[in-house]
Amino acid sequence: MIDSWIQSKIGLPQGEALTRSAIESYQLERLRATLLRAKSSSRFYADKLAGIEPGDIADTSCLAGLPFTFPSELTEQGTGMVCVPASEISRIVTLPTSGTTGEPKRIYFTEADQELMIDYIHHGLRVMTGPGDVFLVLMPCERPGSVGDLVRVGLERMGVKVIALGILPPDGSRDAEVLELMQSEGINSMLATASAAVRLAAADIQAKKGCGASMRTLLLSAEYVSDEGRNFIEAAWQCEVFEHYGMTEMGLGGAMACEARSGYHPREADLIFEIIDPATGAPLPDGEPGELVFTTLTREAMPFIRYRTGDFSRWIPGDCSCGSVLRRLDRVGDRKLLKGY
C-alpha cells in the first residue's frame, strides 16, 4: 500500500510499476536539489558544503563523500541551518540534548513540512487501520502541529474516529481511566510508546475486565521496542503490534512495519537512509549492523544532510514477503552517546 503512495509521490505514470531504479533516480534528483538549496539558503550548509557541486553528484552512493551533520552542530548553529524566511516558519520544536549542558536543539517546520507527516500517516497507517475504526492516540497532542495532532489529522482524513489523549503519566495514575475509555468506546487501534502499552496491558490483566478485548492493532513508536514487550502486548490483547521508527529531525515519520511485520520500510520519497561504521564513517553492506544516518529530500525549513542519529540498525537483505520494493531496516536499537549527544 505504501508503494502506491511513493509511486505517486515520485511522479510515476499510473500503471507503471515502482522499481528500485525509479526510486533511486528520483532520490538523486531530489538530493541534488536539496544540496543546491541548502548551500544557497543556509549559512551553515554554505560553509559545510563549500567546494561541493550538486551537479557533480552522479548517484546516491556519492553521499559517502559528503560531510556528516552532528546533533552537537545543530545545537551550536541554531537558525543558521534554516532555509526559509522567519515568516514561513509554522512550528518550532525544542528538544533537550542529553549529555550536554548547551542550548537545546530547535527544529523548524513550515506548513508544507508538517503536511508531509500528515500525508505519511494518511497512507502509511492504512496497513493497520481504516474507516470505521476507533483509534486512541497516546502521544503529545495538546498543541497544533504536535506529533499526536498530526496523527489525528492524517487518520481523520482516512475516516477513522480518533481519540487523542496525549502522553500518559509514567506513574500509571491515569491507566484505569484509559482502560475504561478503551472499553466504553470500543477502541480497536492505538498509537503509544512501548512502556505505556505494556503497562496498560498489565493493568488490564490485573483488573480482569478485558478492557482491551476489542483491540485489533497497535502501533509502537518513540521508544525502543523489545521482543518481550511486543510479545506481552500481543498475548494480553490478542492484537497485532506494528512498529515505527522516526525522530523530530527527520520530520517525525521515518520507517514503519508493513503487514509482514519483518523490519521497517522507509519513506524513500522523503528520506535517504545509510548504515555506516560509527568509528570510520564508511558505508556498510546489507546485513551488517551500524549507525543510521539520514538525509532529507523534501524538507523546506530545515533540511538535514547526512545527519548522525546515534541509532543502530542494519539493512535486512532480500525481498520483503509483502511484495514491496522498498528497503527494510531491522529493529532500531537503543541510542548511543555520539559526540556529546
C-alpha positions as CSV (number, residue, x, y, z in Angstrom):
1,M,0.0,0.0,0.0
2,I,2.8,2.4,0.8
3,D,4.4,1.5,-2.5
4,S,1.5,3.0,-4.5
5,W,1.8,6.2,-2.3
6,I,5.5,6.5,-3.1
7,Q,4.8,5.8,-6.7
8,S,2.5,8.8,-6.9
9,K,4.9,11.0,-4.9
10,I,7.8,10.4,-7.3
11,G,5.6,11.0,-10.3
12,L,5.5,7.6,-12.0
13,P,2.6,7.3,-14.5
14,Q,-0.4,5.3,-13.4
15,G,0.1,1.7,-14.2
16,E,3.9,1.9,-14.3
17,A,5.5,-0.4,-11.7
18,L,7.5,1.0,-8.9
19,T,11.2,-0.1,-9.2
20,R,14.4,0.4,-7.3
21,S,15.8,2.3,-10.3
22,A,12.8,4.6,-10.4
23,I,13.2,5.3,-6.6
24,E,16.9,5.9,-6.9
25,S,16.6,8.2,-9.9
26,Y,14.0,10.3,-8.0
27,Q,16.2,10.4,-4.9
28,L,19.2,11.6,-7.0
29,E,17.2,14.4,-8.5
30,R,15.9,15.4,-5.0
31,L,19.3,15.1,-3.4
32,R,20.9,17.5,-5.9
33,A,18.0,20.0,-5.4
34,T,18.4,19.7,-1.6
35,L,22.1,20.3,-1.7
36,L,21.7,23.3,-4.0
37,R,19.0,24.8,-1.9
38,A,20.9,24.2,1.4
39,K,24.1,25.8,0.0
40,S,22.3,28.8,-1.3
41,S,19.9,29.4,1.6
42,S,21.7,28.3,4.8
43,R,24.8,29.9,6.3
44,F,25.6,26.6,8.0
45,Y,25.5,24.5,4.8
46,A,27.2,27.1,2.7
47,D,30.3,26.5,4.9
48,K,29.9,22.8,5.3
49,L,29.3,22.1,1.6
50,A,31.9,24.6,0.3
51,G,33.6,23.1,-2.8
52,I,30.8,20.6,-3.4
53,E,28.9,21.0,-6.7
54,P,25.4,19.3,-6.5
55,G,25.5,18.7,-10.3
56,D,28.6,16.5,-9.8
57,I,26.7,14.0,-7.7
58,A,26.5,11.1,-10.1
59,D,24.3,8.8,-8.0
60,T,23.2,8.4,-4.4
61,S,26.3,6.4,-3.5
62,C,28.1,9.7,-3.7
63,L,26.5,10.6,-0.4
64,A,29.5,8.9,1.2
65,G,31.7,11.7,0.0
66,L,29.6,14.4,1.7
67,P,30.3,15.6,5.3
68,F,28.2,14.5,8.2
69,T,25.9,16.7,10.2
70,F,26.1,16.1,14.0
71,P,23.5,16.8,16.7
72,S,26.0,18.9,18.5
73,E,26.3,21.2,15.5
74,L,22.5,21.6,15.5
75,T,22.6,23.0,19.0
76,E,25.5,25.3,18.2
77,Q,24.3,26.6,14.8
78,G,20.6,27.1,15.6
79,T,18.9,29.2,13.0
80,G,22.0,29.1,10.7
81,M,20.5,25.8,9.2
82,V,17.1,27.3,8.4
83,C,16.5,27.8,4.7
84,V,13.3,29.9,4.7
85,P,12.3,33.3,6.0
86,A,11.0,33.5,9.6
87,S,7.6,34.4,8.2
88,E,7.3,30.9,6.6
89,I,8.0,29.0,9.9
90,S,4.8,27.5,11.3
91,R,6.2,25.4,14.2
92,I,9.4,25.2,16.2
93,V,10.1,22.1,18.3
94,T,12.5,22.5,21.2
95,L,14.3,19.3,22.2
96,P,16.6,18.8,25.2
97,T,20.0,17.5,24.3
98,S,21.2,14.7,26.6
99,G,24.8,14.5,27.5
100,T,25.5,18.3,27.1
101,T,25.0,21.5,29.1
102,G,24.5,23.6,26.0
103,E,21.4,25.1,24.3
104,P,18.6,22.7,23.4
105,K,18.0,21.7,19.8
106,R,15.3,23.6,17.9
107,I,13.8,22.1,14.8
108,Y,11.9,24.3,12.4
109,F,8.9,23.4,10.2
110,T,6.9,25.1,7.5
111,E,3.3,24.1,6.9
112,A,4.4,22.0,4.0
113,D,6.9,20.2,6.2
114,Q,4.1,19.2,8.6
115,E,1.8,18.2,5.7
116,L,4.5,15.6,4.7
117,M,3.9,13.9,8.1
118,I,0.1,14.1,7.8
119,D,0.3,12.6,4.3
120,Y,2.6,9.8,5.6
121,I,0.1,8.9,8.3
122,H,-2.8,9.1,6.0
123,H,-1.2,6.5,3.7
124,G,1.2,4.6,5.9
125,L,-1.2,3.6,8.7
126,R,-3.7,2.1,6.2
127,V,-1.9,-1.2,6.9
128,M,-3.3,-1.3,10.4
129,T,-6.5,0.9,10.5
130,G,-9.2,2.3,8.3
131,P,-12.7,3.9,8.1
132,G,-14.9,3.0,11.0
133,D,-12.1,2.2,13.4
134,V,-11.7,3.9,16.8
135,F,-8.1,4.9,17.2
136,L,-6.5,6.1,20.5
137,V,-3.5,8.4,20.4
138,L,-1.3,8.4,23.4
139,M,1.3,10.8,22.1
140,P,1.7,14.6,22.6
141,C,-1.3,16.2,21.0
142,E,-2.1,19.3,23.0
143,R,-0.6,21.8,20.6
144,P,-1.5,22.1,16.9
145,G,1.3,20.5,14.9
146,S,2.5,18.2,17.7
147,V,3.0,14.6,16.7
148,G,-0.3,13.4,18.1
149,D,-2.2,16.2,16.4
150,L,-0.6,15.4,13.0
151,V,-1.5,11.7,13.5
152,R,-5.1,12.7,14.3
153,V,-5.4,14.8,11.2
154,G,-4.0,12.1,9.0
155,L,-6.2,9.4,10.4
156,E,-9.4,11.6,10.2
157,R,-8.7,12.1,6.5
158,M,-9.0,8.3,6.3
159,G,-12.4,8.3,8.0
160,V,-11.0,7.0,11.3
161,K,-12.6,8.2,14.6
162,V,-9.6,9.5,16.7
163,I,-9.5,10.0,20.5
164,A,-6.3,11.9,21.3
165,L,-5.4,11.8,25.0
166,G,-1.7,12.6,24.9
167,I,1.2,11.1,26.8
168,L,0.2,9.2,30.0
169,P,2.0,9.9,33.3
170,P,4.6,7.2,33.9
171,D,3.3,6.6,37.4
172,G,0.2,4.9,36.0
173,S,-2.2,7.4,37.6
174,R,-4.4,7.6,34.5
175,D,-4.2,4.0,33.4
176,A,-7.5,2.9,34.9
177,E,-9.2,5.9,33.2
178,V,-7.7,4.9,29.9
179,L,-8.7,1.3,30.2
180,E,-12.3,2.3,31.0
181,L,-12.3,4.5,27.9
182,M,-10.9,1.7,25.8
183,Q,-13.8,-0.5,26.9
184,S,-16.6,2.2,26.6
185,E,-15.5,3.5,23.2
186,G,-14.6,0.1,21.7
187,I,-11.1,1.3,20.8
188,N,-9.6,-1.2,18.3
189,S,-6.4,0.5,17.3
190,M,-3.9,2.6,19.2
191,L,-0.6,4.6,19.0
192,A,1.6,4.5,22.1
193,T,5.1,4.1,23.5
194,A,6.1,0.6,24.3
195,S,6.4,1.3,28.0
196,A,2.8,2.8,28.2
197,A,1.3,-0.1,26.1
198,V,3.0,-2.7,28.3
199,R,1.8,-1.0,31.5
200,L,-1.8,-0.7,30.2
201,A,-1.9,-4.4,29.1
202,A,-0.5,-5.5,32.5
203,A,-3.1,-3.3,34.3
204,D,-5.9,-4.8,32.1
205,I,-4.8,-8.3,33.0
206,Q,-4.7,-7.4,36.7
207,A,-8.1,-5.8,36.6
208,K,-9.6,-8.8,34.8
209,K,-12.1,-6.6,32.9
210,G,-11.0,-7.3,29.4
211,C,-10.9,-3.6,28.5
212,G,-8.6,-4.3,25.6
213,A,-10.8,-7.1,24.2
214,S,-11.7,-5.1,21.0
215,M,-8.0,-4.1,20.3
216,R,-7.0,-5.3,16.9
217,T,-3.8,-3.4,16.0
218,L,-1.4,-1.3,17.9
219,L,1.5,1.0,16.7
220,L,4.5,1.4,19.0
221,S,6.8,4.4,18.5
222,A,9.2,6.8,20.2
223,E,10.9,4.2,22.3
224,Y,13.0,1.0,21.7
225,V,10.7,-2.0,21.4
226,S,11.9,-5.3,22.8
227,D,10.7,-8.7,21.8
228,E,9.5,-9.3,25.3
229,G,7.3,-6.2,25.4
230,R,5.8,-6.8,21.9
231,N,5.0,-10.4,22.7
232,F,3.5,-9.5,26.0
233,I,1.1,-6.9,24.4
234,E,0.1,-9.3,21.6
235,A,-0.6,-12.1,24.1
236,A,-2.6,-9.9,26.5
237,W,-4.8,-8.2,23.9
238,Q,-4.7,-10.8,21.1
239,C,-3.7,-8.0,18.7
240,E,-1.1,-7.3,16.0
241,V,1.7,-5.0,17.1
242,F,3.3,-2.8,14.4
243,E,6.4,-0.7,15.0
244,H,7.5,2.7,13.7
245,Y,10.9,4.4,13.8
246,G,11.3,8.2,13.5
247,M,12.6,11.3,15.1
248,T,11.8,15.0,15.0
249,E,14.8,15.9,12.9
250,M,13.6,13.6,10.0
251,G,10.1,15.1,10.1
252,L,8.8,12.7,12.8
253,G,7.9,9.9,10.4
254,G,10.8,7.7,9.3
255,A,10.1,4.0,8.6
256,M,7.2,1.6,9.5
257,A,6.4,-2.0,9.6
258,C,4.2,-3.5,6.8
259,E,1.7,-6.3,7.1
260,A,4.6,-8.8,7.1
261,R,6.0,-7.1,10.3
262,S,9.5,-8.1,9.4
263,G,11.5,-4.9,9.5
264,Y,10.6,-1.3,8.7
265,H,10.0,0.2,5.2
266,P,11.5,3.7,5.0
267,R,9.8,6.8,3.5
268,E,12.1,6.6,0.5
269,A,10.5,9.5,-1.3
270,D,11.3,11.8,1.6
271,L,14.5,10.4,3.1
272,I,17.6,8.5,2.2
273,F,19.0,6.3,5.0
274,E,22.5,5.0,5.2
275,I,24.1,2.5,7.6
276,I,27.7,3.4,8.4
277,D,30.5,2.2,10.6
278,P,30.3,4.6,13.6
279,A,34.0,4.6,14.0
280,T,35.2,5.2,10.4
281,G,32.1,6.7,8.8
282,A,32.3,4.2,5.9
283,P,29.1,2.7,4.4
284,L,28.3,-0.8,5.5
285,P,26.9,-3.6,3.3
286,D,23.4,-5.0,3.7
287,G,23.1,-7.3,6.8
288,E,25.9,-5.6,8.7
289,P,24.8,-3.5,11.7
290,G,25.9,0.1,12.1
291,E,24.8,3.6,12.8
292,L,21.8,5.1,11.0
293,V,22.4,8.3,9.0
294,F,19.7,10.1,7.1
295,T,19.3,12.9,4.5
296,T,16.0,14.7,4.0
297,L,14.8,15.2,0.4
298,T,11.7,17.2,0.8
299,R,12.0,19.3,4.0
300,E,11.7,23.1,3.4
301,A,12.5,24.9,6.6
302,M,15.4,22.8,7.8
303,P,17.0,20.1,5.6
304,F,19.3,17.6,7.2
305,I,22.3,16.2,5.2
306,R,23.9,13.0,6.4
307,Y,22.6,13.5,10.0
308,R,24.2,11.2,12.5
309,T,21.3,9.8,14.6
310,G,23.3,7.7,17.1
311,D,20.8,4.9,16.5
312,F,21.8,1.5,15.3
313,S,20.2,-0.9,12.8
314,R,21.0,-2.8,9.6
315,W,19.6,-3.3,6.2
316,I,17.7,-6.6,6.0
317,P,18.9,-8.5,2.9
318,G,16.4,-9.9,0.4
319,D,12.9,-9.0,-0.6
320,C,10.0,-8.5,1.9
321,S,7.2,-11.1,1.8
322,C,4.7,-8.2,1.4
323,G,6.0,-7.7,-2.1
324,S,7.2,-4.1,-1.6
325,V,10.3,-3.0,-3.5
326,L,11.2,-0.6,-0.6
327,R,14.2,-1.5,1.5
328,R,13.9,-2.8,5.1
329,L,15.5,-1.6,8.2
330,D,15.9,-4.0,11.1
331,R,14.6,-3.1,14.5
332,V,16.4,0.1,15.7
333,G,18.4,-0.4,18.9
334,D,19.0,2.0,21.8
335,R,20.6,5.3,21.1
336,K,24.2,5.6,21.9
337,L,26.3,8.5,23.1
338,L,27.7,10.2,20.0
339,K,29.8,13.4,20.1
340,G,28.1,14.6,23.3
341,Y,24.6,13.6,22.1
